[in-house]
Amino acid sequence: MQSQAVQAADAAAGKDLALQWCSSCHLVSEDQATASSVSLPSFYDIAKDPGWTEEKLATFLADPHPIMPSMNLGNIEIANLAAYIGSLAP
């Protein structure tokens, strides 16, 4: 069962965040030409992986791995970003 924050998330706002914070390293949208790191998964690859639910993404983004920049995202922003990634699933 998804939390209320994830259910009410705004994928369009999440795309804006992805373009702002994530696109320098990850391929985050179809209109993005390149990403700086080809070794990192694209958001499309993450969305296709059944292990990455929106809930799991939100939990991860609340405390991302050390290589990621400190984005200091709030719960709504995290839910929006997770919803955007989830919206890319085939």
C-alpha positions as CSV (number, residue, x, y, z in Angstrom):
1,M,0.0,0.0,0.0
2,Q,1.4,3.4,-1.0
3,S,1.7,6.2,1.5
4,Q,-0.6,9.3,1.0
5,A,2.4,11.4,0.0
6,V,3.3,9.0,-2.8
7,Q,-0.3,8.7,-3.9
8,A,-0.7,12.5,-4.1
9,A,2.6,13.1,-5.8
10,D,3.0,15.2,-8.9
11,A,5.0,13.5,-11.6
12,A,5.3,16.7,-13.7
13,A,6.9,18.5,-10.7
14,G,9.1,15.5,-10.3
15,K,10.4,15.8,-13.8
16,D,11.3,19.4,-13.2
17,L,13.3,18.3,-10.1
18,A,14.9,15.5,-12.1
19,L,16.0,17.9,-14.8
20,Q,17.3,20.3,-12.1
21,W,19.1,17.9,-9.8
22,C,19.6,14.6,-11.5
23,S,20.2,15.2,-15.2
24,S,23.9,16.1,-14.8
25,C,24.6,12.4,-14.0
26,H,21.5,10.4,-15.0
27,L,19.5,10.3,-18.2
28,V,16.2,11.5,-16.9
29,S,14.0,12.3,-19.9
30,E,13.6,11.5,-23.6
31,D,14.5,15.1,-24.6
32,Q,17.8,15.0,-22.8
33,A,20.7,14.4,-25.2
34,T,23.3,12.9,-22.8
35,A,24.2,12.4,-19.2
36,S,27.7,12.9,-17.8
37,S,27.9,9.3,-16.6
38,V,27.1,6.4,-18.8
39,S,27.8,4.0,-15.9
40,L,24.8,5.2,-13.9
41,P,21.3,3.8,-14.6
42,S,18.9,6.0,-16.5
43,F,15.6,6.8,-14.9
44,Y,14.0,4.6,-17.5
45,D,16.2,1.6,-16.4
46,I,15.2,2.3,-12.8
47,A,11.5,2.5,-13.7
48,K,11.7,-0.8,-15.5
49,D,13.2,-2.6,-12.5
50,P,10.3,-4.1,-10.5
51,G,12.4,-3.8,-7.3
52,W,12.2,0.0,-7.4
53,T,8.7,0.8,-6.4
54,E,7.7,4.5,-5.8
55,E,7.8,3.8,-2.1
56,K,11.3,2.3,-2.2
57,L,12.5,5.2,-4.4
58,A,11.1,7.7,-1.9
59,T,12.8,6.0,0.9
60,F,16.1,5.9,-1.0
61,L,15.8,9.6,-2.0
62,A,15.2,10.6,1.6
63,D,18.8,9.3,2.4
64,P,20.6,8.9,-0.9
65,H,24.0,7.3,-1.3
66,P,27.1,9.4,-0.6
67,I,28.0,10.1,-4.2
68,M,24.8,11.9,-4.8
69,P,24.7,15.6,-4.1
70,S,23.0,16.8,-0.9
71,M,19.7,17.9,-2.4
72,N,17.9,18.5,0.9
73,L,14.5,17.6,-0.7
74,G,11.4,17.7,1.4
75,N,8.8,14.9,1.6
76,I,6.6,16.3,-1.2
77,E,9.6,16.8,-3.5
78,I,10.8,13.3,-2.8
79,A,7.3,11.9,-3.6
80,N,7.1,14.0,-6.8
81,L,10.5,12.7,-8.0
82,A,9.6,9.1,-7.1
83,A,6.3,9.5,-9.0
84,Y,8.1,10.9,-12.0
85,I,10.5,7.9,-12.1
86,G,7.5,5.6,-11.6
87,S,5.7,7.2,-14.5
88,L,8.5,6.2,-16.9
89,A,7.8,2.5,-16.4
90,P,6.7,0.7,-19.6
